[in-house]
Amino acid sequence: GYISNRVTINGEGVRRRVLCFSQDGYLVAETYSSAADGVYRFDHLWLNRRYMLVAQDDPAFGPADYNAVAADYQAPTPYIV
């Protein structure tokens, strides 16, 4: 399956490093959201697992703070076959 969403600040999409962790804390994948609209996507995720997604602020603008993209663990969306 996949998880796709947006990273925004005040409703505007921004480019940020986005990390995907498994429920037991392992880093599964990382990507960057699009500078144009803030959209990111993680593919090839297990449907029977949940994932925590975290965006990292750009260290060039201050401390590299981590912000949860979602308050809860997210379930992947199945691919349409």
C-alpha positions in Angstrom: 0.0 0.0 0.0 0.9 3.7 0.1 0.6 6.7 2.3 0.3 10.1 0.7 -0.4 13.5 2.3 0.8 17.1 2.5 3.2 19.1 4.7 1.8 22.6 5.3 2.6 25.7 7.2 -0.4 28.0 7.6 -2.2 26.1 4.8 0.6 26.4 2.3 2.5 23.4 1.1 6.2 23.4 1.9 9.3 21.3 1.2 10.4 19.2 4.2 12.2 16.0 4.9 9.5 13.4 5.8 10.4 10.3 7.7 8.3 7.1 7.9 8.7 5.0 11.0 7.2 1.6 11.9 5.3 1.2 15.2 8.3 -0.3 16.8 10.4 2.8 16.0 12.4 1.6 13.0 13.0 4.0 10.1 11.2 2.5 7.1 11.8 5.2 4.5 12.4 8.9 4.0 11.5 11.4 1.3 11.0 15.1 0.7 7.7 16.8 0.2 7.2 18.9 -2.9 8.1 22.5 -2.7 5.2 23.4 -5.0 2.4 21.9 -2.9 3.9 20.0 0.1 2.8 16.6 -1.2 4.8 13.4 -0.3 4.2 9.7 -0.8 5.5 6.5 0.6 5.0 3.3 -1.5 5.3 -0.4 -0.9 4.1 -0.4 2.7 2.6 -3.4 4.4 -1.2 -3.1 4.7 -1.3 -4.9 8.1 1.0 -2.4 9.7 0.7 1.2 10.9 3.3 3.9 10.4 4.2 7.2 12.1 5.1 10.0 9.7 7.3 12.9 10.9 8.4 16.0 9.0 11.7 17.6 9.9 12.1 21.4 9.6 15.0 22.7 7.5 18.0 23.2 9.8 18.9 26.3 7.7 16.1 28.1 9.3 16.9 27.2 12.9 16.8 24.1 15.0 15.9 20.9 13.1 12.6 20.4 14.9 10.6 17.3 14.3 6.8 17.6 13.8 4.3 14.8 13.6 2.4 14.9 10.3 -0.4 12.9 11.9 -1.3 12.5 15.6 -1.8 8.8 15.2 -0.3 5.9 13.4 -1.5 5.8 9.8 -2.7 2.8 7.8 -1.6 2.5 4.2 -4.1 2.7 1.4 -4.3 -0.4 -0.8 -3.4 0.0 -4.5 -6.3 -0.3 -6.9 -5.6 -3.3 -9.1 
